[in-house]
Amino acid sequence: MNKYVSHALAAAGGYLTGSASIVAIFGFMFYSLYRMLTLQQDGIRIEATVVGIREQKVRLSRRGIGESPQDVIRTNYRVVARWQNPRNGKTYTLKTMIQHPEKYPTGSTISLLVDARHPRLWHRVANLQDM
């Protein structure tokens, strides 16, 4: 095989990989929108109680491997909340990333829409109101 054919095959493979990635990203976006709209119509509204906030520090390196003075340390916050399924009494734990931990004090409630058939599928009501 000559070098022009191999370069053409490599380029075609790159285009196919890039196209597949774009299709996958758009597919995920449409599925997420579909799920939100389905929950908005058919979801059960419940209140989850905040039981805590977990803090995680992450080092973002600008120079590759190893520590450097130019590294950025970022703090991620994850809210942990519990709710009980009104149909069967089973308790579920919700863990999700948040940006403003001061908005979620321990003991406060978060409004959720939950899929009755698949209770692990949920969406925050506040996010739906932003649409």
Secondary structure as the mmCIF struct_conf table of DSSP 4:
data_model
#
loop_
_struct_conf.conf_type_id
_struct_conf.id
_struct_conf.beg_label_comp_id
_struct_conf.beg_label_asym_id
_struct_conf.beg_label_seq_id
_struct_conf.end_label_comp_id
_struct_conf.end_label_asym_id
_struct_conf.end_label_seq_id
HELX_RH_AL_P HELX_RH_AL_P1 LYS A 3 ASP A 42
HELX_LH_PP_P HELX_LH_PP_P1 GLY A 43 GLY A 43
STRN STRN1 ILE A 44 LEU A 60
BEND BEND1 ARG A 62 GLY A 66
TURN_TY1_P TURN_TY1_P1 PRO A 69 GLN A 70
STRN STRN2 VAL A 72 GLN A 84
TURN_TY1_P TURN_TY1_P2 PRO A 86 ASN A 88
STRN STRN3 THR A 91 ILE A 98
BEND BEND2 GLN A 99 GLN A 99
HELX_RH_3T_P HELX_RH_3T_P1 PRO A 101 LYS A 103
BEND BEND3 TYR A 104 TYR A 104
TURN_TY1_P TURN_TY1_P3 THR A 106 GLY A 107
STRN STRN4 THR A 109 VAL A 114
BEND BEND4 ALA A 116 ARG A 117
TURN_TY1_P TURN_TY1_P4 PRO A 119 ARG A 120
STRN STRN5 TRP A 122 ARG A 124
HELX_RH_AL_P HELX_RH_AL_P2 VAL A 125 GLN A 129
TURN_TY1_P TURN_TY1_P5 ASP A 130 ASP A 130
#
